[in-house]
């Protein structure tokens, strides 16, 4: 549905009030908004790689870029820094993020590659930004903090550290926002490649984007089993969310960075955004940052 190609499209968020899909292109340092009505993409350029975007209750967005949290005013394009983190790790940047059921923004970091396929291990962390602008560190020594979401009863937090090739479940205290007691939920099969972004549907099942696996997979957290696979027409599938007027459509982002020229020539859809219909299941609206 979006032909404008992204170097590293990520973090799609359906914004009901704008009837639009908001997402980031990490490596182009842009926050983007696509209208299915006009088919137009608008974007705001920022001064660092932007790993994630989420909606604010009062309008505009909260973003995680470089190693800082910030607010983005769409109309003025102004970016206001809330807090700088990890200043001792110049090679780190924020990656995926999402707002929890109480309006707190969870986002994690990762080390950038220093050469193709080469990165310092265990440099990432997962943070929670509270509406009062305070921050706590939830997890440490992560490789690539990635997809995340919460169970429908708000008792479980799901998280992906990509290089573990797995989805983990944590107990989650909705009152404090704290997570604890990780356990392995699902380990990806070889052909599924590496897990990236993730979302939950209205039946409480998880959808995981498989980067370099060219698919999204549906996992039942109760059984830890994969129950569905949807293949996409390009390999570097990065993230997914539900949207549309009744949240019955799934939007899927992709990337072309990381593909060599020969592969790119064979992958005309790399970096585009796709819409999947007919899944027979709906999503749930995004939570809004409570400040």
Rosetta blueprint (number, residue, H / E / L):
1 X L
2 X E
3 X L
4 X L
5 X L
6 X L
7 X L
8 X E
9 X E
10 X E
11 X E
12 X E
13 X E
14 X E
15 X E
16 X H
17 X H
18 X H
19 X L
20 X E
21 X E
22 X E
23 X E
24 X E
25 X E
26 X L
27 X L
28 X L
29 X L
30 X E
31 X E
32 X E
33 X E
34 X E
35 X E
36 X L
37 X L
38 X L
39 X L
40 X L
41 X E
42 X E
43 X E
44 X E
45 X E
46 X L
47 X L
48 X L
49 X L
50 X E
51 X E
52 X E
53 X E
54 X E
55 X E
56 X E
57 X L
58 X L
59 X L
60 X L
61 X E
62 X E
63 X E
64 X E
65 X E
66 X L
67 X L
68 X E
69 X E
70 X E
71 X E
72 X E
73 X E
74 X L
75 X L
76 X L
77 X L
78 X E
79 X E
80 X E
81 X E
82 X E
83 X E
84 X E
85 X L
86 X L
87 X L
88 X L
89 X L
90 X L
91 X L
92 X E
93 X E
94 X E
95 X E
96 X E
97 X E
98 X E
99 X E
100 X L
101 X L
102 X L
103 X L
104 X L
105 X E
106 X E
107 X E
108 X E
109 X E
110 X E
111 X E
112 X L
113 X L
114 X L
115 X E
116 X L
117 X L
118 X E
119 X L
120 X L
121 X L
122 X L
123 X L
124 X E
125 X E
126 X E
127 X E
128 X E
129 X E
130 X L
131 X L
132 X L
133 X L
134 X L
135 X E
136 X E
137 X E
138 X E
139 X E
140 X E
141 X E
142 X E
143 X L
144 X E
145 X E
146 X E
147 X E
148 X E
149 X E
150 X E
151 X L
152 X L
153 X L
154 X L
155 X L
156 X E
157 X E
158 X E
159 X E
160 X E
161 X E
162 X H
163 X H
164 X H
165 X L
166 X E
167 X E
168 X E
169 X E
170 X E
171 X E
172 X E
173 X L
174 X L
175 X L
176 X L
177 X L
178 X L
179 X E
180 X E
181 X E
182 X E
183 X E
184 X E
185 X E
186 X E
187 X E
188 X L
189 X L
190 X H
191 X H
192 X H
193 X L
194 X E
195 X E
196 X E
197 X E
198 X E
199 X E
200 X E
201 X E
202 X L
203 X L
204 X L
205 X L
206 X E
207 X E
208 X E
209 X E
210 X E
211 X E
212 X L
213 X L
214 X L
215 X E
216 X E
217 X E
218 X E
219 X E
220 X E
221 X L
222 X L
223 X L
224 X L
225 X E
226 X E
227 X E
228 X E
229 X E
230 X E
231 X E
232 X L
233 X L
234 X L
235 X L
236 X E
237 X E
238 X E
239 X E
240 X E
241 X E
242 X E
243 X E
244 X L
245 X L
246 X L
247 X L
248 X L
249 X E
250 X E
251 X E
252 X E
253 X E
254 X E
255 X E
256 X L
257 X L
258 X L
259 X L
260 X L
261 X H
262 X H
263 X H
264 X H
265 X H
266 X H
267 X L
268 X L
269 X L
270 X L
271 X L
272 X L
273 X E
274 X E
275 X E
276 X E
277 X L
278 X L
279 X L
280 X L
281 X L
282 X L
283 X E
284 X L
285 X L
286 X L
287 X L
288 X L
289 X E
290 X L
291 X L
